[in-house]
């Protein structure tokens, strides 16, 4: 698989951020399907365990093309590690969008959680991408993969 060249990574990261903002601004709120819930749980469990390398490997192609594995590991060590252990997490909402403008085509879901970490409260956002639909699959065979993770 071809990865983005270092000089194009800021553009790819900007595109993923545009997806996030576009989904939030004009997406529709939805009830998460079991496949979406399993994907969110899987990524959050890996993040909670500090298994950032596994998160990167299990991420969507568009995620892996946007950020190198070493950059991802460095960012998670700087951003996620200081939060400490997740103590409680509650789903705030899930918003979907198909083919957002200025983003790779496909179906996206932005899942937001209110999370209490050892160091305090934070809002976590997972952007999931239906990779199966992008390659011709159907909703029953959805492969929700991580396309972005943000915490503030």
C-alpha positions as CSV (number, residue, x, y, z in Angstrom):
1,X,0.0,0.0,0.0
2,X,1.3,3.4,-0.9
3,X,1.6,5.9,1.9
4,X,1.5,9.7,1.7
5,X,4.9,11.4,1.2
6,X,6.0,13.5,4.3
7,X,5.3,16.8,2.5
8,X,1.7,15.7,1.7
9,X,0.8,14.6,5.3
10,X,-0.2,18.0,6.5
11,X,-2.7,18.1,3.6
12,X,-4.0,14.7,4.5
13,X,-4.4,15.7,8.2
14,X,-6.2,18.8,7.1
15,X,-8.6,16.6,5.0
16,X,-9.4,14.4,7.9
17,X,-10.0,17.5,10.1
18,X,-12.3,18.8,7.3
19,X,-14.2,15.5,7.4
20,X,-14.6,15.8,11.2
21,X,-15.9,19.4,10.9
22,X,-18.1,18.5,7.9
23,X,-19.6,15.6,9.6
24,X,-20.3,17.6,12.7
25,X,-21.7,20.5,10.8
26,X,-24.1,18.8,8.4
27,X,-24.3,15.2,9.3
28,X,-27.3,13.5,10.8
29,X,-27.5,12.1,14.4
30,X,-28.0,8.4,14.4
31,X,-28.4,5.3,16.6
32,X,-25.1,3.3,16.4
33,X,-25.4,-0.1,14.8
34,X,-23.9,-3.1,16.5
35,X,-21.0,-3.0,14.0
36,X,-20.3,0.7,14.8
37,X,-20.5,0.1,18.5
38,X,-18.1,-2.9,18.3
39,X,-15.6,-0.8,16.3
40,X,-15.8,2.1,18.8
41,X,-15.4,-0.3,21.7
42,X,-12.4,-2.0,20.0
43,X,-10.5,1.3,19.4
44,X,-11.3,2.7,22.8
45,X,-10.1,-0.5,24.5
46,X,-6.9,-0.4,22.6
47,X,-6.4,3.3,23.3
48,X,-7.1,2.7,27.0
49,X,-4.5,0.0,27.1
50,X,-1.9,2.2,25.4
51,X,-1.8,-0.1,22.4
52,X,-1.4,2.7,20.0
53,X,0.5,0.6,17.4
54,X,-2.4,-1.8,17.1
55,X,-4.8,1.2,16.7
56,X,-2.7,2.4,13.8
57,X,-2.5,-1.0,12.1
58,X,-6.3,-1.5,12.5
59,X,-7.1,2.0,11.2
60,X,-8.6,2.8,7.8
61,X,-6.4,3.2,4.8
62,X,-7.1,7.0,4.8
63,X,-5.9,7.2,8.4
64,X,-2.7,5.3,7.7
65,X,-2.1,7.5,4.6
66,X,-2.6,10.7,6.7
67,X,-0.2,9.9,9.6
68,X,2.8,7.7,9.8
69,X,3.0,5.1,12.5
70,X,5.9,6.8,14.3
71,X,4.0,10.2,14.2
72,X,0.9,8.5,15.6
73,X,2.8,6.8,18.4
74,X,4.5,10.2,19.3
75,X,1.2,12.1,19.3
76,X,-0.6,9.5,21.5
77,X,2.3,9.5,24.0
78,X,2.1,13.3,24.1
79,X,-1.7,13.6,24.2
80,X,-3.3,10.4,25.5
81,X,-0.7,9.2,28.1
82,X,-0.9,12.3,30.3
83,X,-4.7,11.8,30.7
84,X,-4.1,8.7,32.8
85,X,-6.5,5.8,33.0
86,X,-10.1,6.2,31.7
87,X,-12.4,5.8,34.7
88,X,-15.8,6.4,33.0
89,X,-17.1,7.0,29.5
90,X,-20.5,8.0,28.3
91,X,-21.7,8.3,24.7
92,X,-22.6,11.9,23.9
93,X,-23.7,11.4,20.3
94,X,-23.0,9.8,16.9
95,X,-23.3,11.7,13.7
96,X,-23.1,10.3,10.2
97,X,-22.2,11.8,6.8
98,X,-21.8,10.2,3.4
99,X,-19.3,11.7,0.9
100,X,-18.4,14.9,2.8
101,X,-17.1,17.7,0.6
102,X,-13.3,17.9,0.2
103,X,-12.8,14.4,1.8
104,X,-12.2,10.9,0.4
105,X,-15.6,9.5,-0.6
106,X,-17.4,7.1,1.7
107,X,-19.5,6.8,4.8
108,X,-18.3,8.4,8.0
109,X,-19.5,8.4,11.6
110,X,-18.2,10.8,14.2
111,X,-18.7,9.3,17.7
112,X,-18.3,11.6,20.7
113,X,-17.8,10.5,24.3
114,X,-17.6,12.4,27.6
115,X,-14.8,10.7,29.4
116,X,-13.4,11.0,32.9
117,X,-9.7,10.2,33.0
118,X,-7.5,10.1,36.1
119,X,-6.4,13.6,35.3
120,X,-9.9,15.0,34.7
121,X,-12.7,15.3,32.2
122,X,-12.2,15.2,28.4
123,X,-14.2,14.9,25.2
124,X,-13.1,12.0,23.0
125,X,-14.1,11.8,19.3
126,X,-13.6,8.9,17.1
127,X,-14.1,9.3,13.4
128,X,-15.0,5.9,11.9
129,X,-15.0,5.2,8.2
130,X,-16.9,2.3,6.5
131,X,-14.0,0.8,4.5
132,X,-16.1,-2.1,3.2
133,X,-18.6,0.2,1.6
134,X,-15.8,2.1,0.0
135,X,-14.6,-1.0,-1.7
136,X,-18.0,-2.2,-2.8
137,X,-19.3,-3.9,0.3
138,X,-22.7,-3.5,1.8
139,X,-24.0,-2.3,5.2
140,X,-24.3,-5.8,6.5
141,X,-20.6,-6.3,6.0
142,X,-19.6,-2.9,7.3
143,X,-16.0,-2.6,8.3
144,X,-15.8,0.5,10.5
145,X,-12.2,1.6,10.7
146,X,-10.7,4.5,12.6
147,X,-10.2,7.5,10.4
148,X,-9.4,10.0,13.2
149,X,-9.1,10.3,17.0
150,X,-9.3,13.6,18.9
151,X,-9.3,14.4,22.6
152,X,-9.8,17.7,24.2
